[in-house]
Amino acid sequence: MTIMFNNSGTTPPGDEPRSERIRFHDLNAGYPGRQVLHQLTSGIPALTMTALVGPNGSGKSTLLGVLAGVIDATSGHLRYTEGSPPAFVPQRGAVGDTLPLTARQTVEMGRWGERGLWRKLTRKDRTAVDSAMERLGVADLAARQLGELSGGQRQRVLIAQGLAQQSDLLLLDEPTTGLDPEARNRITALLADLVADGTTVVQATHDLEAARSADACLLLADGRLIGQGPPEEVLTATALSRVWQPG
């Protein structure tokens, strides 16, 4: 597996266009005894919302994990253009309800990558946390236990944790799954605002409504790329019938 970072501000001839924030080629990944992703080649456009779409088991969360650097690809090439390391927001179920964490402590965890686990937060760190919580509308929840929050509140806290990392690349795994329509709409609007402010956002989702609001889609089935491009071109009735087969 080759991972490359292009921080020079220039793009070599014949390489990925500068409008792409991430480019991957012949990407394979999986777990011991089980291959999940098979020869994926595509790119993530910069300063857009990209949806990784597919049913459960299609490989979208695995692909997101590879892009986030929390899952190792077994082979292939992965390149990030200039910018900061990605901020990753896992599924809500990946963060235990029983952990004795307040909402603010959860957001502060977003500073660990820069500050370290045991070092005290600096004024800069506290400002980043305050800004993220205000941006996501959860400042008033700071002292509440994470397990006491509603699904929508908890998801906004987790997104604030990602935002506190101050990355220009935000990766989210199923950010609207299990939420009521009002909470889904609020989070979709918040993510659109982040893109407008200069953040590249990638979300893995099986929510077709959320996917159709994205700028670009990668449609996966059985760990293979079935389609890529604008939602109106990718999420066609024919393509979806191939992916979501009855039974």
Secondary structure by P-SEA (a helix, b strand, c coil): cbbbbccccccccccccccccbbbcbbbbbccccccccbbbbbbbccbbbbbccccccaaaaaaaaaaccccccbbbbbbcccccbbbbcccccccccccccaaaaaaccccccccccccccaaaaaaaaaaaaaaccccccccccccccaaaaaaaaaaaaaaacccbbbbccccccccaaaaaaaaaaaaaaaaabbbbbbbcccaaaaaaccbbbbbccccccccccccccccaaaaaaccccc
